């Protein structure tokens, strides 16, 4: 369920996404595996916030959803002033404690998933 708030004269809408996603982003010479934090809007413009699974760095991109192709399109926010404003507003909703809890939830889910896969592999061996 989305949460709408007004802050510093801006209309914000958070929690526009449902569920979790692990997304690998290309950073030129390297890539970074990130966890989806939120799809949110500021004054009607949609953004997506990702957090690096390794460094906890926050990435904010423009967000467009192509329902026909089951794809999302992430575009870099080139305007530093806009990015700073959006990041500032984002951190009013997503504080460090909330982000830490989200990362812990992802890590626990991934660990649990890896444990389940190991059980399946062990059962496959027993069936042979």
MMTF fields as JSON, N, C-alpha, C and O atoms, coordinates in Angstrom:
{
  "mmtfVersion": "1.0.0",
  "mmtfProducer": "UNKNOWN",
  "numBonds": 511,
  "numAtoms": 512,
  "numGroups": 128,
  "numChains": 1,
  "numModels": 1,
  "chainsPerModel": [1],
  "groupsPerChain": [128],
  "chainIdList": ["A"],
  "bondAtomList": [4, 2, 8, 6, 12, 10, 16, 14, 20, 18, 24, 22, 28, 26, 32, 30, 36, 34, 40, 38, 44, 42, 48, 46, 52, 50, 56, 54, 60, 58, 64, 62, 68, 66, 72, 70, 76, 74, 80, 78, 84, 82, 88, 86, 92, 90, 96, 94, 100, 98, 104, 102, 108, 106, 112, 110, 116, 114, 120, 118, 124, 122, 128, 126, 132, 130, 136, 134, 140, 138, 144, 142, 148, 146, 152, 150, 156, 154, 160, 158, 164, 162, 168, 166, 172, 170, 176, 174, 180, 178, 184, 182, 188, 186, 192, 190, 196, 194, 200, 198, 204, 202, 208, 206, 212, 210, 216, 214, 220, 218, 224, 222, 228, 226, 232, 230, 236, 234, 240, 238, 244, 242, 248, 246, 252, 250, 256, 254, 260, 258, 264, 262, 268, 266, 272, 270, 276, 274, 280, 278, 284, 282, 288, 286, 292, 290, 296, 294, 300, 298, 304, 302, 308, 306, 312, 310, 316, 314, 320, 318, 324, 322, 328, 326, 332, 330, 336, 334, 340, 338, 344, 342, 348, 346, 352, 350, 356, 354, 360, 358, 364, 362, 368, 366, 372, 370, 376, 374, 380, 378, 384, 382, 388, 386, 392, 390, 396, 394, 400, 398, 404, 402, 408, 406, 412, 410, 416, 414, 420, 418, 424, 422, 428, 426, 432, 430, 436, 434, 440, 438, 444, 442, 448, 446, 452, 450, 456, 454, 460, 458, 464, 462, 468, 466, 472, 470, 476, 474, 480, 478, 484, 482, 488, 486, 492, 490, 496, 494, 500, 498, 504, 502, 508, 506],
  "bondOrderList": [1, 1, 1, 1, 1, 1, 1, 1, 1, 1, 1, 1, 1, 1, 1, 1, 1, 1, 1, 1, 1, 1, 1, 1, 1, 1, 1, 1, 1, 1, 1, 1, 1, 1, 1, 1, 1, 1, 1, 1, 1, 1, 1, 1, 1, 1, 1, 1, 1, 1, 1, 1, 1, 1, 1, 1, 1, 1, 1, 1, 1, 1, 1, 1, 1, 1, 1, 1, 1, 1, 1, 1, 1, 1, 1, 1, 1, 1, 1, 1, 1, 1, 1, 1, 1, 1, 1, 1, 1, 1, 1, 1, 1, 1, 1, 1, 1, 1, 1, 1, 1, 1, 1, 1, 1, 1, 1, 1, 1, 1, 1, 1, 1, 1, 1, 1, 1, 1, 1, 1, 1, 1, 1, 1, 1, 1, 1],
  "groupList": [{"groupName": "UNK", "atomNameList": ["N", "CA", "C", "O"], "elementList": ["N", "C", "C", "O"], "formalChargeList": [0, 0, 0, 0], "bondAtomList": [1, 0, 2, 1, 3, 2], "bondOrderList": [1, 1, 2], "singleLetterCode": "X", "chemCompType": "L-PEPTIDE LINKING"}],
  "groupTypeList": [0, 0, 0, 0, 0, 0, 0, 0, 0, 0, 0, 0, 0, 0, 0, 0, 0, 0, 0, 0, 0, 0, 0, 0, 0, 0, 0, 0, 0, 0, 0, 0, 0, 0, 0, 0, 0, 0, 0, 0, 0, 0, 0, 0, 0, 0, 0, 0, 0, 0, 0, 0, 0, 0, 0, 0, 0, 0, 0, 0, 0, 0, 0, 0, 0, 0, 0, 0, 0, 0, 0, 0, 0, 0, 0, 0, 0, 0, 0, 0, 0, 0, 0, 0, 0, 0, 0, 0, 0, 0, 0, 0, 0, 0, 0, 0, 0, 0, 0, 0, 0, 0, 0, 0, 0, 0, 0, 0, 0, 0, 0, 0, 0, 0, 0, 0, 0, 0, 0, 0, 0, 0, 0, 0, 0, 0, 0, 0],
  "groupIdList": [1, 2, 3, 4, 5, 6, 7, 8, 9, 10, 11, 12, 13, 14, 15, 16, 17, 18, 19, 20, 21, 22, 23, 24, 25, 26, 27, 28, 29, 30, 31, 32, 33, 34, 35, 36, 37, 38, 39, 40, 41, 42, 43, 44, 45, 46, 47, 48, 49, 50, 51, 52, 53, 54, 55, 56, 57, 58, 59, 60, 61, 62, 63, 64, 65, 66, 67, 68, 69, 70, 71, 72, 73, 74, 75, 76, 77, 78, 79, 80, 81, 82, 83, 84, 85, 86, 87, 88, 89, 90, 91, 92, 93, 94, 95, 96, 97, 98, 99, 100, 101, 102, 103, 104, 105, 106, 107, 108, 109, 110, 111, 112, 113, 114, 115, 116, 117, 118, 119, 120, 121, 122, 123, 124, 125, 126, 127, 128],
  "secStructList": [7, 7, 3, 3, 3, 3, 3, 6, 6, 3, 3, 3, 3, 3, 7, 7, 7, 7, 1, 7, 7, 3, 3, 3, 3, 3, 7, 1, 1, 7, 3, 3, 3, 3, 3, 3, 3, 3, 3, 3, 3, 3, 6, 6, 3, 3, 3, 3, 3, 3, 3, 3, 6, 6, 6, 7, 7, 3, 3, 3, 3, 3, 3, 3, 3, 3, 6, 6, 6, 6, 3, 3, 3, 3, 3, 3, 7, 7, 7, 2, 2, 2, 2, 2, 2, 2, 2, 2, 2, 2, 2, 2, 2, 1, 7, 2, 2, 2, 2, 2, 2, 2, 2, 2, 2, 2, 2, 2, 2, 2, 2, 2, 2, 2, 2, 2, 2, 2, 2, 2, 2, 2, 2, 2, 2, 2, 2, 7],
  "xCoordList": [0.843, 0.0, 0.894, 1.841, 0.583, 1.404, 1.159, 0.106, 2.174, 2.063, 2.38, 3.474, 1.412, 1.579, 1.844, 1.162, 2.856, 3.171, 3.556, 3.928, 3.46, 3.943, 5.094, 4.985, 6.204, 7.405, 8.143, 8.404, 8.477, 9.221, 8.567, 9.262, 7.231, 6.509, 6.452, 6.069, 6.826, 6.805, 5.812, 5.672, 5.127, 4.235, 5.035, 5.604, 5.07, 5.847, 4.914, 3.912, 5.262, 4.521, 5.545, 6.335, 5.519, 6.462, 5.731, 4.502, 6.51, 5.993, 5.086, 4.054, 5.469, 4.669, 4.919, 4.177, 5.956, 6.269, 5.754, 5.461, 5.65, 5.318, 6.327, 6.686, 6.769, 7.735, 9.167, 9.451, 10.056, 11.487, 12.087, 11.521, 13.246, 13.959, 15.443, 15.85, 16.232, 17.678, 17.996, 17.665, 18.641, 18.885, 20.372, 20.999, 20.932, 22.337, 22.398, 21.784, 23.152, 23.283, 24.691, 25.662, 24.783, 26.051, 26.606, 25.962, 27.802, 28.436, 29.643, 30.623, 29.571, 30.691, 31.598, 31.277, 32.726, 33.697, 33.326, 33.837, 32.454, 32.03, 30.505, 29.83, 29.991, 28.554, 28.362, 29.296, 27.159, 26.863, 25.509, 24.523, 25.472, 24.217, 23.528, 24.105, 22.287, 21.557, 20.219, 19.639, 19.752, 18.428, 17.49, 17.869, 16.277, 15.262, 14.828, 14.418, 14.92, 14.456, 13.018, 12.128, 12.803, 11.476, 11.33, 12.294, 10.122, 9.712, 8.865, 7.873, 9.259, 8.59, 8.494, 9.156, 7.673, 7.551, 7.717, 7.374, 8.255, 8.392, 7.719, 8.16, 6.66, 5.911, 5.539, 5.608, 5.145, 4.664, 5.725, 5.382, 7.002, 8.08, 8.469, 8.727, 8.512, 8.832, 10.334, 11.06, 10.768, 12.163, 12.201, 11.206, 13.366, 13.598, 14.873, 15.853, 14.846, 16.019, 16.504, 15.733, 17.796, 18.448, 19.563, 20.131, 19.874, 20.994, 21.935, 21.508, 23.22, 24.223, 24.252, 24.252, 24.277, 24.336, 25.714, 25.87, 26.715, 28.083, 28.453, 28.937, 28.219, 28.72, 27.645, 27.962, 26.38, 25.242, 25.111, 24.44, 25.749, 25.585, 24.182, 23.672, 23.568, 22.225, 22.347, 23.11, 21.584, 21.49, 20.045, 19.114, 19.868, 18.53, 18.5, 19.357, 17.492, 17.312, 15.892, 14.993, 15.708, 14.344, 13.798, 14.544, 12.511, 11.883, 10.74, 9.86, 10.77, 9.655, 9.356, 10.265, 8.09, 7.668, 6.991, 6.04, 7.477, 6.864, 6.101, 6.661, 4.812, 4.006, 3.876, 3.726, 3.931, 3.811, 4.994, 4.828, 6.172, 7.386, 7.868, 8.904, 7.149, 7.59, 9.01, 9.818, 9.307, 10.637, 10.517, 9.487, 11.598, 11.695, 12.837, 13.798, 12.723, 13.739, 14.286, 13.556, 15.573, 16.225, 17.075, 17.906, 16.867, 17.638, 18.353, 17.796, 19.584, 20.407, 19.825, 19.388, 19.826, 19.435, 20.703, 21.552, 20.826, 22.049, 22.156, 23.261, 21.037, 21.022, 21.37, 20.572, 22.567, 23.037, 22.111, 21.878, 21.589, 20.692, 19.406, 18.927, 18.857, 17.656, 17.951, 17.167, 19.078, 19.449, 19.614, 19.145, 20.278, 20.454, 19.106, 18.89, 18.196, 16.866, 16.105, 15.532, 16.105, 15.372, 15.973, 15.239, 17.301, 17.95, 17.598, 17.311, 17.619, 17.271, 15.848, 15.611, 14.912, 13.522, 13.394, 12.657, 14.107, 14.099, 14.555, 13.957, 15.62, 16.172, 15.281, 15.466, 14.328, 13.356, 12.424, 11.944, 12.17, 11.286, 12.092, 11.725, 13.183, 14.038, 15.274, 16.26, 15.228, 16.392, 17.344, 17.029, 18.508, 19.528, 19.012, 19.32, 18.231, 17.701, 16.77, 16.844, 15.901, 14.986, 15.755, 15.419, 16.788, 17.598, 18.362, 18.449, 18.917, 19.631, 18.695, 19.078, 17.475, 16.501, 16.159, 16.059, 15.982, 15.669, 16.797, 16.539, 18.041, 19.192, 19.256, 19.505, 19.035, 19.021, 17.936, 18.166, 16.755, 15.666, 16.072, 15.844, 16.67, 17.142, 18.194, 18.12, 19.175, 20.243, 19.676, 20.102, 18.712, 18.085, 17.31, 17.37, 16.578, 15.834, 16.778, 16.51, 17.878, 18.841, 19.498, 19.69, 19.843, 20.442, 19.455, 19.835, 18.194, 17.157, 16.96, 16.823, 16.946, 16.794, 17.968, 17.771, 19.185, 20.369, 20.29, 20.664, 19.805, 19.641, 18.621, 18.833, 17.512, 16.49, 17.049, 16.741, 17.866, 18.467, 19.387, 19.43, 20.123, 21.029, 20.235, 20.655, 19.101, 18.252, 17.761, 17.763, 17.343, 16.876, 18.002, 17.787, 19.198, 20.331, 20.646, 20.935, 20.594, 20.848, 19.789, 20.12, 18.525, 17.456, 17.624, 17.365, 18.052, 18.288, 19.339, 19.208, 20.366, 21.425, 20.894, 21.27, 20.026, 19.476, 18.557, 18.486, 17.852, 16.915, 17.613, 17.015, 18.847, 19.543, 19.912, 20.501],
  "yCoordList": [-1.173, 0.0, 1.242, 1.34, 2.164, 3.362, 4.3, 4.289, 5.106, 6.102, 7.462, 7.684, 8.37, 9.707, 10.691, 10.692, 11.532, 12.573, 13.843, 13.801, 14.955, 16.218, 16.669, 16.686, 17.037, 17.393, 18.488, 18.36, 19.551, 20.671, 21.163, 21.536, 21.166, 21.649, 20.671, 21.052, 19.417, 18.395, 17.302, 16.931, 16.796, 15.653, 14.381, 14.183, 13.52, 12.282, 11.092, 11.139, 10.035, 8.78, 7.655, 7.452, 6.93, 5.837, 4.501, 4.446, 3.428, 2.051, 1.751, 1.099, 2.228, 1.976, 0.573, 0.097, -0.079, -1.437, -2.446, -2.108, -3.679, -4.757, -5.869, -6.172, -6.459, -7.541, -7.043, -5.86, -8.0, -7.725, -8.093, -8.883, -7.507, -7.837, -7.603, -6.675, -8.461, -8.278, -7.903, -8.636, -6.757, -6.198, -5.942, -5.32, -6.422, -6.142, -4.934, -4.917, -3.917, -2.719, -2.651, -3.038, -2.157, -2.021, -0.632, 0.375, -0.587, 0.688, 0.955, 1.562, 0.508, 0.692, -0.515, -1.551, -0.389, -1.486, -2.558, -3.677, -2.225, -3.179, -3.191, -2.338, -4.161, -4.202, -4.317, -4.64, -4.054, -4.101, -4.778, -4.407, -5.767, -6.428, -5.597, -5.3, -5.229, -4.325, -4.917, -5.748, -4.463, -4.811, -3.642, -2.479, -3.961, -2.94, -2.388, -3.141, -1.084, -0.437, 0.038, -0.317, 0.846, 1.434, 1.999, 2.467, 1.945, 2.725, 3.842, 3.585, 5.078, 6.21, 7.364, 7.362, 8.335, 9.494, 10.78, 10.87, 11.762, 13.112, 14.027, 14.135, 14.678, 15.586, 14.926, 15.557, 13.654, 12.946, 12.268, 11.556, 12.462, 11.788, 10.538, 10.602, 9.396, 8.124, 7.878, 8.131, 7.377, 7.019, 5.625, 5.132, 5.004, 3.743, 3.911, 4.491, 3.399, 3.421, 1.99, 1.091, 1.796, 0.504, 0.681, 1.765, -0.398, -0.358, -1.501, -2.639, -1.181, -2.187, -3.265, -2.962, -4.519, -5.622, -5.719, -6.367, -5.081, -5.144, -3.901, -4.006, -2.725, -1.493, -0.671, 0.3, -1.052, -0.294, 1.1, 1.963, 1.325, 2.591, 2.642, 1.644, 3.816, 4.013, 4.555, 5.485, 3.959, 4.442, 4.856, 4.14, 6.012, 6.476, 6.703, 7.387, 6.112, 6.224, 6.691, 6.543, 7.266, 7.429, 6.035, 5.125, 5.868, 4.553, 4.615, 5.472, 3.692, 3.521, 2.036, 1.216, 1.7, 0.299, 0.032, 0.722, -0.964, -1.355, -2.648, -3.74, -2.513, -3.687, -4.63, -5.839, -4.082, -4.938, -5.903, -7.047, -5.445, -6.249, -6.873, -7.538, -6.676, -7.149, -6.687, -7.452, -5.445, -4.895, -3.584, -2.91, -3.251, -1.93, -1.207, -1.828, 0.095, 0.905, 1.868, 2.708, 1.74, 2.626, 3.618, 3.225, 4.892, 5.937, 6.769, 7.083, 7.114, 7.888, 9.291, 9.915, 9.772, 11.151, 11.987, 12.003, 12.68, 13.43, 14.754, 15.217, 15.356, 16.661, 16.485, 15.952, 16.938, 16.768, 17.446, 16.917, 18.608, 19.328, 18.53, 18.427, 17.971, 17.144, 15.898, 15.528, 15.256, 14.041, 14.335, 13.567, 15.442, 15.815, 16.044, 15.599, 16.743, 17.019, 15.71, 15.5, 14.84, 13.574, 12.703, 12.094, 12.642, 11.847, 12.391, 11.62, 13.708, 14.324, 13.945, 13.571, 14.042, 13.685, 12.195, 11.803, 11.366, 9.916, 9.563, 8.706, 10.228, 9.895, 10.363, 9.928, 11.232, 11.579, 10.402, 10.229, 9.604, 8.443, 7.193, 6.447, 6.967, 5.792, 6.217, 6.66, 6.086, 6.421, 5.226, 4.147, 5.426, 4.374, 3.096, 1.994, 3.245, 2.071, 1.257, 0.029, 1.944, 1.256, 0.549, -0.574, 1.206, 0.597, -0.619, -1.64, -0.506, -1.65, -2.84, -3.976, -2.587, -3.671, -4.307, -5.53, -3.484, -4.002, -4.889, -5.97, -4.441, -5.232, -6.542, -7.595, -6.492, -7.724, -8.684, -9.891, -8.156, -9.0, -9.675, -10.872, -8.917, -9.493, -10.571, -11.667, -10.252, -11.215, -12.499, -13.594, -12.37, -13.551, -14.357, -15.587, -13.664, -14.36, -15.12, -16.265, -14.484, -15.128, -16.311, -17.361, -16.153, -17.258, -18.419, -19.577, -18.11, -19.139, -19.84, -21.063, -19.07, -19.635, -20.561, -21.641, -20.143, -20.972, -22.265, -23.329, -22.181, -23.384, -24.329, -25.542, -23.788, -24.611, -25.301, -26.467, -24.6, -25.208, -26.357, -27.381, -26.191, -27.24, -28.48, -29.601, -28.291, -29.42, -30.146, -31.376, -29.396, -30.012, -30.8, -31.926, -30.225, -30.928, -32.2, -33.234, -32.14, -33.325, -34.391, -35.574, -33.999, -34.955, -35.581, -36.773, -34.801, -35.34, -36.44, -37.462, -36.233, -37.229, -38.493, -39.597, -38.348, -39.506, -40.323, -41.545, -39.65, -40.343, -41.191, -42.124, -40.886, -41.588, -42.978, -43.679],
  "zCoordList": [0.0, 0.0, 0.0, 0.78, -0.865, -0.971, 0.202, 0.838, 0.456, 1.514, 0.908, 0.387, 0.983, 0.421, 1.548, 2.573, 1.332, 2.306, 1.552, 0.379, 2.243, 1.693, 2.572, 3.798, 1.931, 2.674, 1.923, 0.727, 2.616, 2.018, 0.728, -0.217, 0.685, -0.481, -1.641, -2.747, -1.412, -2.461, -2.092, -0.926, -3.112, -2.92, -3.159, -4.233, -2.143, -2.206, -2.074, -1.36, -2.772, -2.643, -2.565, -3.487, -1.453, -1.229, -1.251, -1.21, -1.314, -1.274, -2.465, -2.31, -3.661, -4.86, -5.411, -6.269, -4.919, -5.36, -4.35, -3.203, -4.792, -3.861, -4.09, -5.228, -3.027, -3.149, -3.159, -2.971, -3.386, -3.363, -4.705, -5.46, -4.992, -6.223, -6.004, -5.306, -6.612, -6.656, -8.098, -9.03, -8.267, -9.592, -9.751, -8.893, -10.846, -11.133, -12.053, -13.12, -11.622, -12.45, -13.021, -12.371, -14.236, -14.947, -14.669, -14.962, -14.102, -13.764, -14.662, -14.23, -15.886, -16.81, -16.788, -17.371, -16.118, -16.062, -15.043, -15.102, -14.125, -13.092, -13.015, -13.591, -12.303, -12.035, -10.526, -9.792, -10.082, -8.655, -8.465, -9.102, -7.589, -7.243, -6.175, -5.13, -6.453, -5.564, -5.16, -5.859, -4.012, -3.533, -3.826, -3.685, -4.23, -4.441, -3.088, -2.205, -2.934, -1.708, -1.898, -1.125, -2.935, -3.105, -4.511, -5.116, -5.008, -6.17, -5.578, -4.897, -5.84, -5.208, -6.199, -7.237, -5.871, -6.754, -5.964, -4.785, -6.656, -6.133, -7.146, -8.29, -6.721, -7.6, -8.925, -9.98, -8.866, -10.049, -10.892, -11.836, -10.589, -11.316, -10.544, -9.342, -11.235, -10.584, -10.542, -11.503, -9.399, -9.17, -8.564, -8.032, -8.655, -7.965, -7.149, -7.617, -5.929, -5.066, -4.895, -4.558, -5.134, -4.96, -3.946, -3.816, -3.223, -2.29, -2.635, -2.829, -2.707, -3.035, -1.958, -0.765, -2.385, -1.42, -0.778, 0.257, -1.379, -0.856, -0.046, 1.081, -0.631, -0.016, 0.692, 1.379, 0.53, 1.071, 0.46, 1.025, -0.692, -1.406, -1.997, -2.506, -1.924, -2.468, -3.888, -4.15, -4.798, -6.175, -6.419, -6.052, -7.037, -7.397, -8.903, -9.463, -9.545, -10.988, -11.272, -10.445, -12.476, -12.971, -13.216, -13.578, -13.021, -13.156, -14.155, -14.066, -15.106, -16.035, -16.116, -16.242, -16.044, -16.086, -17.417, -17.787, -18.132, -19.397, -19.163, -19.259, -18.854, -18.534, -19.723, -19.542, -20.952, -22.136, -22.244, -22.667, -21.867, -22.026, -20.724, -20.714, -19.634, -18.315, -18.007, -17.48, -18.336, -18.108, -17.345, -17.371, -16.67, -16.076, -16.77, -17.225, -16.844, -17.488, -16.447, -15.919, -16.157, -15.2, -15.978, -16.798, -15.722, -16.397, -15.34, -14.289, -15.641, -14.723, -14.552, -15.519, -13.322, -13.03, -13.178, -12.287, -14.309, -14.617, -13.869, -13.586, -13.551, -12.896, -11.415, -10.644, -11.025, -9.638, -8.628, -7.542, -8.987, -8.08, -7.847, -6.718, -8.918, -8.796, -7.966, -7.091, -8.242, -7.512, -6.024, -5.184, -5.694, -4.286, -3.605, -2.478, -4.298, -3.741, -3.505, -2.436, -4.508, -4.408, -3.305, -2.527, -3.234, -2.196, -0.812, 0.104, -0.657, 0.626, 1.045, 2.193, 0.112, 0.415, 0.716, 1.621, -0.038, 0.164, 1.583, 2.234, 2.061, 3.382, 4.528, 5.664, 4.256, 5.297, 5.564, 6.685, 4.549, 4.698, 5.046, 5.954, 4.328, 4.531, 5.316, 4.727, 6.645, 7.456, 7.52, 7.02, 8.137, 8.197, 8.849, 8.396, 9.906, 10.609, 9.702, 9.672, 8.97, 8.045, 6.939, 6.564, 6.416, 5.356, 5.875, 5.193, 7.086, 7.677, 7.849, 7.569, 8.306, 8.486, 7.141, 7.038, 6.116, 4.786, 4.263, 3.733, 4.406, 3.956, 4.731, 4.143, 6.039, 6.845, 6.36, 6.286, 6.031, 5.511, 4.208, 4.029, 3.301, 2.04, 2.302, 1.746, 3.152, 3.442, 4.039, 3.673, 4.96, 5.56, 4.526, 4.522, 3.644, 2.587, 1.666, 1.301, 1.291, 0.389, 1.08, 0.465, 2.35, 3.106, 3.22, 3.051, 3.506, 3.617, 2.277, 2.227, 1.192, -0.148, -0.468, -1.024, -0.117, -0.364, 0.447, -0.047, 1.689, 2.514, 1.891, 1.875, 1.377, 0.721, -0.512, -0.759, -1.289, -2.479, -2.085, -2.766, -0.985, -0.531, -0.133, -0.42, 0.521, 0.909, -0.337, -0.38, -1.349, -2.592, -3.246, -3.696, -3.304, -3.9, -3.122, -3.724, -1.786, -0.97, -1.223, -1.303, -1.35, -1.627, -3.0, -3.168, -3.985, -5.322, -5.27, -5.942, -4.484, -4.366, -3.711, -4.105, -2.719, -2.028, -2.93, -2.803, -3.843, -4.721, -5.775, -6.31, -6.076, -7.163, -6.824, -7.648]
}
